[in-house]
Amino acid sequence: MSPFIKKALTDIRLNRFLNLVTIFTISLSILVVSVFMLFFENAGRVIEAWNQGGRAMIYLKDNFTMDMLPELKDRINSLGNIQGLVFISKDEALDRLKKEISSSSAFLKTLQGNPLPDALEIQMTSYNSLEEVEAFAEKIKRIEIVDDVEYGQGWLGKFLKIFNLFKITGYAMCGLFFLVALFITSNTVRLAFYSRKLEVEVMRLVGATETFIKAPFYVEGLLQGFIGGVLGLAILLITYLMFSSGMTQGLSSYIYFDVRFLSIKTMGLIIFGSTFLGWFGCYLSLKQILR
């Protein structure tokens, strides 16, 4: 083992409380950053799924007949941006409902006739924004036999608003916690240096280089950053495993979506960032002390 690493580990043991506070602060900062990264990654997948095409249901009026179907399909296809189009009769829709709802449901027993409309399920091609989807849906609504178009506009619009709000809040919170962690890390190094001030002076008198003096502090900062990053991700993973089940049921009606944990690449970047944070805090502190 390198003598610098041995010295850094010894310093960490001698200053347990200060180092634990620093590691905890870094892990808390990384946890906050990771929460926003988790949201951004999954939100990006939702938006990407819509950009690659989403599902929409076209509900038809009561006076629809099967004779109108070929002309209706031609008119919808002529609007463009359609990958697939499937007709769902009201009887087929009722059968689907019965499969999704228990046969013992009181609601099904009280049904008199079939209240569901005939419908067309379409698969749309890529769109750049929700506004383009809305404009396309309005074109379909103008067709006389069409009663309504449902493409998840309610939750998708709210989702995009939340996404934009989270983006602004995320940048602000990440910046704040980064500065707090940087401040505490640099002050921990400063206190560790002053506790070894006499030792550093002796090393200078015997001809030790600045690199030899600084190296253990840099190793200590790197270890603090690395351990803090891993700990922050571990807390997020445990929380994710506890609460991830059942989060996607409301979205599955329109697009396939499941909440996933951070990718390996993102976790690697986060750990690298936390390690750099530990080093940078040490660098700033030593730059002021060893002038």
C-alpha positions in Angstrom: 0.0 0.0 0.0 1.2 3.5 -0.8 2.6 5.5 2.1 0.3 8.3 1.2 -2.7 6.1 1.5 -1.5 4.7 4.8 -1.0 8.2 6.1 -4.5 9.3 4.9 -6.1 6.3 6.6 -4.3 7.1 9.8 -5.5 10.7 9.7 -9.1 9.6 9.1 -8.9 7.3 12.1 -7.4 10.1 14.3 -10.1 12.6 13.2 -13.1 10.3 13.0 -15.8 12.8 13.9 -14.6 15.4 11.3 -14.3 12.9 8.6 -17.7 11.3 9.4 -19.3 14.7 9.2 -17.6 15.4 5.8 -18.6 12.0 4.4 -22.2 12.4 5.6 -22.4 15.8 4.1 -21.1 14.6 0.8 -23.4 11.6 0.8 -26.4 13.8 1.5 -25.4 16.1 -1.4 -25.0 13.1 -3.7 -28.3 11.7 -2.5 -30.1 15.0 -3.5 -28.3 15.1 -6.8 -29.1 11.4 -7.4 -32.8 11.9 -6.7 -33.0 14.5 -9.4 -31.0 12.5 -11.8 -33.3 9.5 -11.2 -36.3 11.7 -12.0 -34.6 13.2 -15.0 -33.6 9.8 -16.5 -37.1 8.3 -16.1 -38.8 11.5 -17.2 -36.6 11.6 -20.3 -37.6 8.1 -21.1 -41.3 9.1 -21.0 -40.7 12.0 -23.3 -38.6 9.9 -25.6 -41.3 7.3 -25.7 -43.8 10.0 -26.9 -41.2 11.3 -29.4 -41.0 7.8 -30.8 -44.7 7.5 -31.0 -47.6 7.1 -28.5 -51.0 5.5 -28.4 -54.3 7.3 -28.8 -57.9 6.2 -28.6 -60.5 7.7 -31.1 -64.0 7.3 -29.7 -66.8 7.3 -32.4 -70.3 8.6 -32.2 -73.4 6.4 -31.7 -74.5 6.7 -35.3 -71.3 5.0 -36.5 -71.8 1.9 -38.7 -69.3 -0.6 -40.1 -69.9 0.7 -43.6 -68.2 4.0 -42.6 -65.1 2.3 -41.3 -63.1 2.1 -44.6 -63.6 5.7 -45.4 -62.9 6.7 -41.8 -59.5 4.8 -41.8 -58.6 6.5 -45.1 -59.3 10.0 -43.8 -57.3 9.3 -40.6 -54.4 7.8 -42.5 -54.4 10.8 -44.9 -53.5 13.0 -42.0 -50.1 11.3 -41.8 -48.0 10.3 -38.7 -49.9 7.1 -38.2 -48.0 3.8 -37.7 -50.9 1.6 -37.0 -54.7 1.7 -36.7 -56.9 -0.9 -35.1 -60.7 -0.9 -34.9 -62.2 -1.9 -31.5 -66.0 -2.6 -31.5 -68.1 -1.7 -28.5 -68.6 -5.4 -27.8 -64.8 -6.1 -27.9 -64.3 -3.1 -25.6 -66.8 -4.5 -23.1 -65.1 -7.9 -23.1 -61.8 -6.1 -22.3 -63.5 -4.3 -19.5 -64.9 -7.5 -18.0 -61.4 -9.1 -18.1 -59.9 -6.1 -16.2 -62.7 -5.9 -13.7 -63.7 -8.8 -11.5 -66.8 -10.6 -12.8 -68.3 -10.3 -9.3 -68.2 -6.5 -9.6 -71.6 -5.0 -8.8 -71.0 -2.4 -11.5 -71.0 -5.1 -14.3 -74.1 -6.7 -12.9 -76.1 -3.5 -13.1 -75.2 -2.8 -16.7 -78.1 -2.7 -19.1 -76.9 -3.0 -22.6 -73.4 -1.8 -23.7 -72.6 1.8 -22.8 -69.2 1.8 -24.5 -68.6 3.4 -27.9 -66.9 1.9 -30.9 -63.3 3.1 -31.1 -60.1 3.2 -33.1 -56.7 2.6 -31.4 -53.9 4.4 -33.3 -50.2 4.3 -32.9 -48.7 7.6 -33.7 -45.2 8.2 -35.1 -42.6 10.6 -33.6 -43.5 14.1 -32.4 -41.2 16.9 -31.1 -43.6 18.3 -28.6 -46.9 17.9 -26.9 -48.3 20.8 -28.9 -47.8 18.8 -32.1 -49.7 15.9 -30.6 -52.5 18.3 -29.6 -52.7 19.8 -33.1 -52.9 16.3 -34.6 -55.7 15.3 -32.2 -57.7 18.4 -33.1 -57.5 17.4 -36.8 -59.0 14.0 -36.0 -61.7 15.6 -33.8 -62.9 17.6 -36.8 -64.0 14.4 -38.6 -67.8 14.3 -38.3 -68.1 10.8 -36.9 -65.4 11.2 -34.2 -66.7 12.0 -30.8 -63.5 12.4 -28.8 -59.8 11.6 -28.9 -57.9 10.5 -25.8 -54.1 10.4 -25.7 -53.3 10.9 -22.1 -53.3 14.7 -22.4 -54.3 15.2 -18.8 -51.4 13.4 -17.1 -48.9 14.2 -19.9 -49.5 18.0 -19.6 -49.2 17.9 -15.8 -46.1 15.7 -16.1 -44.3 18.1 -18.4 -45.1 21.0 -16.0 -43.7 19.0 -13.1 -40.7 18.1 -15.1 -39.9 21.7 -15.9 -40.4 22.7 -12.3 -38.2 19.8 -11.1 -35.5 20.9 -13.6 -35.3 24.4 -12.2 -35.5 23.2 -8.6 -33.0 20.5 -9.2 -30.3 22.8 -10.6 -30.8 25.2 -7.6 -30.7 22.4 -5.0 -27.8 20.6 -6.6 -25.8 23.8 -6.7 -26.6 24.6 -3.1 -25.7 21.2 -1.7 -22.5 21.2 -3.8 -21.4 24.4 -2.2 -22.2 23.2 1.3 -20.3 19.9 0.7 -17.4 21.9 -0.8 -17.3 24.2 2.2 -17.4 21.4 4.8 -14.8 19.4 2.9 -12.3 22.3 2.6 -12.8 23.1 6.3 -12.2 19.5 7.4 -8.9 19.5 5.5 -8.0 22.9 7.1 -8.6 21.5 10.6 -6.7 18.3 9.8 -3.8 20.4 8.5 -3.7 22.6 11.6 -3.7 19.5 13.8 -0.6 18.4 12.0 1.0 21.8 11.6 4.0 21.0 13.7 4.6 17.8 11.8 4.3 19.7 8.5 6.9 22.3 9.7 9.3 19.5 10.6 8.9 17.9 7.2 9.7 21.2 5.6 12.8 21.7 7.7 14.1 18.3 6.6 13.6 19.1 3.0 10.2 17.4 2.2 8.7 18.6 -1.1 5.3 20.3 -1.3 4.0 17.3 -3.2 5.0 14.9 -0.4 3.3 17.1 2.2 0.1 17.6 0.2 -0.4 14.1 -1.1 -1.9 12.5 2.0 -4.4 15.4 2.3 -5.4 14.9 -1.4 -5.8 11.1 -0.8 -8.0 11.8 2.2 -10.2 14.2 0.2 -10.5 11.6 -2.6 -11.5 8.9 -0.1 -14.0 11.1 1.6 -15.6 12.0 -1.8 -15.6 8.4 -3.0 -17.1 6.9 0.2 -19.7 9.8 0.4 -20.8 9.1 -3.2 -21.1 5.4 -2.8 -23.1 5.9 0.5 -25.4 8.4 -1.1 -26.2 6.0 -4.0 -26.7 3.1 -1.6 -29.3 5.1 0.4 -31.1 6.0 -2.9 -31.0 2.4 -4.0 -32.5 1.1 -0.8 -35.2 3.8 -0.9 -35.9 3.0 -4.6 -36.3 -0.8 -3.9 -38.7 0.0 -1.1 -41.0 2.3 -3.1 -40.6 1.4 -6.8 -43.4 -1.2 -7.0 -46.7 0.0 -8.2 -45.5 3.4 -9.4 -46.2 3.0 -13.1 -49.8 1.6 -13.1 -51.4 4.9 -14.1 -49.1 5.3 -17.1 -49.3 1.9 -18.6 -52.6 2.6 -20.4 -50.9 4.8 -22.9 -47.2 3.8 -23.1 -45.1 1.1 -21.7 -43.3 2.6 -18.8 -41.4 1.3 -15.8 -39.4 3.2 -13.3 -35.8 2.2 -13.5 -32.8 2.9 -11.3 -29.9 5.1 -12.5 -27.9 3.7 -15.3 -24.3 2.4 -14.8 -23.0 5.4 -16.7 -24.9 7.9 -14.6 -23.8 6.2 -11.3 -20.2 6.2 -12.5 -20.5 10.0 -13.3 -22.0 10.6 -9.9 -19.2 8.8 -8.0 -16.6 10.5 -10.2 -18.2 13.8 -9.3 -18.3 13.1 -5.6 -14.7 12.0 -5.7 -13.7 15.2 -7.5 -15.7 17.2 -5.0 -13.6 15.7 -2.2 -10.4 16.5 -4.1 -11.4 20.0 -5.1 -12.4 20.9 -1.5 -8.9 19.8 -0.4 -7.3 21.7 -3.3 -9.0 25.0 -2.4 -8.1 24.6 1.3 -4.4 23.7 0.7 -4.1 26.5 -1.8 -5.1 29.1 0.9 -3.0 27.5 3.6 0.3 26.6 1.8 1.0 29.8 0.0 
